């Protein structure tokens, strides 16, 4: 008779439950965890129960088609997602899909269960908001948002975030509030993906195995190990410098 660990390992090795491909470190060049395999065989067999494995596979393999946005709206949303959370340090085929999951949420009518008095429901807010970005881009630079270079796209987004973007769309939709909703959706969709977990060294759910070494500065062997530990101040400075270089600003 097999021992319990062996039996569980065998169950996780069934053809329909083989560990999925998640690149080490999430495929991101800038990660401090370049060797972390968040879906390695050991983790797949012992860290995640059947329900968790099913959800991980769903996120990795079943990226939804666009069902809510039109083709033009989807292109604007994809451009906004790419600027809100750039992934240039990943190969294109390894980039985390974000916009399709926002579309999926809206198609299903899912949301926080409330809305602000001066803001329409999420579906209508997105329809108006994407149209507002397009209108602001044309008023500011006489081009469609998707035809702008990244610096000008960033400028349109900065104006919307500040509440100073031109366009009559924003007279009925609070632009700052919409921008906050958009960025919140981008962040939640991105960090729901195992590649993003690997990038930040997040172990993912730990059930049923759990954690053993809980002391300060200790880690279990299956957890991520930082290649070169850095303080939070260093990380913020690096990210700020990277953002300035992408927008063409000088750094000092």
Secondary structure, 3 states (H helix, E strand, C coil): CCCHHHHHHHHHCCHHHCCCCCCHHHHCCCCCCCCCCCCCHHHHHHCECHHHHHHHHHHHHCCCCCCCCCHHHHHHHHHHHHHHCCCCCCCHHHCCCCHHHHHHHHHHCCCCCCCCCCCCCHHHHHHHHHHHHHHHHHHHHCCCHHHCCHHHHHHHHHHHHHCCCCCHHHHCCCHHHHHHHHHHHHHHHHCCCHHHHHHHCCCCCCECCCCCCCCCCCCCCCCCCCCCCCCHHHHHHHHHHHHHHHCCCCCC
